[in-house]
């Protein structure tokens, strides 16, 4: 699996380190020569000094062979252009963009960026959920699952046409013990994944999974990603 990261600041740097630790191949593009040198010294990634909105720079980073492009610079316009070039010119399957100004989110989504992440929204939402959990008597669920120390992960799986789970109900899937489907997103609506609910193409399933069962759950619902 190959990932292109545009932007070598704190977000890009941390993301690069995490992806490498999971065994992904990573190329990172950064305009600041000093940051490039630091990344290249500390991490086993292909580091490209240049502008991630430049076609030739993206090409030299291996964007044509990438599975994901993640644009996390501090400039929304640069993140947008990098994602558009990756999607249209290099046919990258999945593009992700950091959005610094929440007002730009609808534009990004309308113009085909697959996933957008608005920093201010994420932080405020996590704080809100923590406060709500605190006063309704439940544990701090969201921060706990996002912690590296948690034995569980929250995972999101998209069912494509070849997904082995299509046509089966949740009850038929025999999801491993210690893992649980928590929500299903279908046709712009969220549904509770009851046992008799039959899965369809384009469904998006959210699960809580024991870290040691993540690969098994993925194979059960979407097949073996490594075989693609």
QUITA-V861106 format. One record per pair of residues at least 24 apart in sequence whose ideal C-beta (glycine too) atoms are under 10 Angstrom apart, sorted by the first residue. I is the first residue (numbers start at 1). J is the second residue. Records with the same first field share a line. If there is no record, write none. Layout:
# QUITA-V861106
I = J + J
This chain:
# QUITA-V861106
1 = 25 + 26 + 66 + 67 + 68 + 225 + 226 + 228
2 = 26 + 27 + 46 + 61 + 62 + 63 + 64 + 65 + 66 + 67 + 68 + 69 + 92
3 = 27 + 28 + 45 + 66 + 67 + 68 + 69 + 70 + 92 + 94 + 96
4 = 28 + 29 + 46 + 48 + 52 + 58 + 61 + 62 + 63 + 65 + 66 + 67 + 68 + 69 + 70 + 71 + 82 + 86 + 90 + 92 + 95
5 = 29 + 30 + 39 + 45 + 47 + 52 + 61 + 68 + 69 + 70 + 71 + 72 + 73 + 82 + 96
6 = 30 + 31 + 48 + 50 + 51 + 52 + 53 + 57 + 58 + 61 + 63 + 69 + 70 + 71 + 72 + 73 + 78 + 79 + 81 + 82 + 83 + 85 + 86 + 97 + 98
7 = 31 + 32 + 35 + 52 + 70 + 71 + 72 + 73 + 74 + 75 + 78 + 79 + 82 + 98
8 = 32 + 34 + 35 + 36 + 38 + 39 + 40 + 45 + 47 + 48 + 49 + 52 + 72 + 73
9 = 35 + 72 + 73 + 74 + 98
10 = 72 + 74
11 = 70 + 72 + 73 + 74 + 98 + 117 + 119
12 = 39 + 52 + 70 + 71 + 72 + 73 + 98
13 = 38 + 39 + 42 + 43 + 45 + 72
14 = 72
15 = 70 + 72 + 96 + 98
16 = 42 + 43 + 44 + 45 + 47 + 70 + 72
17 = 42 + 43 + 45
18 = 148
19 = 43 + 45 + 68 + 70
20 = 44 + 45
24 = 67 + 68
25 = 62 + 65 + 66 + 67
26 = 61 + 66 + 68 + 70
27 = 58 + 60 + 61 + 62 + 63 + 65 + 66 + 69
28 = 52 + 61 + 70 + 72
29 = 53 + 54 + 57 + 58 + 60 + 61 + 63 + 69 + 71 + 73 + 82
30 = 73
31 = 57 + 73 + 78
51 = 78 + 81 + 82
52 = 78 + 79 + 81 + 82 + 83 + 85 + 86
53 = 77 + 78 + 79 + 80 + 81 + 82 + 83 + 84 + 85
54 = 81 + 82 + 85
55 = 85 + 89 + 90
57 = 82 + 85
58 = 82 + 85 + 86 + 89 + 90 + 92
59 = 85 + 89 + 90
61 = 86 + 90
62 = 90
63 = 89 + 90 + 91 + 92
64 = 89 + 90 + 91 + 92
65 = 90 + 92
66 = 90 + 91 + 92 + 93 + 94 + 95
67 = 92 + 93 + 94 + 225 + 228
68 = 92 + 93 + 94 + 95 + 96 + 114 + 115
69 = 93 + 94 + 95 + 96 + 97 + 114
70 = 94 + 95 + 96 + 97 + 98 + 115 + 117
71 = 95 + 96 + 97 + 98 + 99 + 113
72 = 96 + 97 + 98 + 99 + 100 + 117 + 119
73 = 97 + 98 + 100
74 = 98 + 100
75 = 100
76 = 100 + 101 + 103 + 104 + 105 + 107 + 108 + 116 + 118
77 = 104
79 = 104 + 108 + 113 + 116 + 117
80 = 104 + 107 + 108 + 111 + 113 + 116
83 = 108 + 111 + 112 + 113 + 114 + 115 + 116
84 = 108 + 111 + 112 + 113
86 = 113
87 = 111 + 112 + 113 + 114
88 = 112
93 = 228
94 = 158
114 = 158
115 = 156
141 = 208
145 = 208
150 = 208 + 210 + 211
151 = 178 + 209 + 210 + 211 + 212
152 = 178 + 179 + 180 + 207 + 208 + 209 + 210 + 211 + 213 + 214
153 = 179 + 207 + 208 + 209 + 210 + 211 + 213 + 214 + 217
154 = 182 + 183 + 206 + 207 + 208 + 209
155 = 179 + 205 + 206 + 207 + 208 + 209 + 211 + 214 + 217 + 218 + 221
156 = 183 + 185 + 204 + 205 + 206 + 207
157 = 181 + 203 + 204 + 205 + 206 + 207 + 209 + 217 + 218 + 220 + 221 + 222
158 = 185 + 201 + 202 + 203 + 204 + 205 + 221 + 222
159 = 184 + 186 + 199 + 200 + 201 + 202 + 203 + 204 + 205 + 221 + 222 + 223
160 = 201 + 202 + 203 + 222 + 223 + 228
161 = 201 + 202
162 = 201 + 222 + 223 + 228
163 = 199 + 200 + 201 + 202 + 203 + 205 + 220 + 221 + 222 + 223
164 = 199 + 219 + 220 + 221 + 222 + 223 + 224
165 = 198 + 199 + 200 + 203 + 205 + 220 + 221 + 222 + 223
166 = 198 + 199 + 200 + 201 + 202 + 203 + 221 + 222
167 = 198 + 199 + 200 + 201
168 = 198 + 199 + 220 + 221
169 = 193 + 194 + 195 + 196 + 197 + 198 + 199
170 = 194 + 195 + 196 + 197 + 198 + 199 + 205
171 = 195 + 196 + 197 + 198
172 = 196 + 198 + 199
173 = 199 + 205 + 217 + 220 + 221
174 = 220
175 = 205 + 207 + 209 + 213 + 216 + 217 + 220 + 221
176 = 209 + 210 + 212 + 213 + 214 + 216 + 217 + 220
177 = 210 + 213
178 = 208 + 209 + 210 + 211 + 212 + 213 + 217
179 = 207 + 208 + 209 + 210 + 212 + 213 + 214 + 216 + 217 + 220
180 = 206 + 207 + 208 + 209 + 210 + 217
181 = 205 + 206 + 207 + 208 + 209 + 217 + 221
182 = 206 + 207 + 208
183 = 207
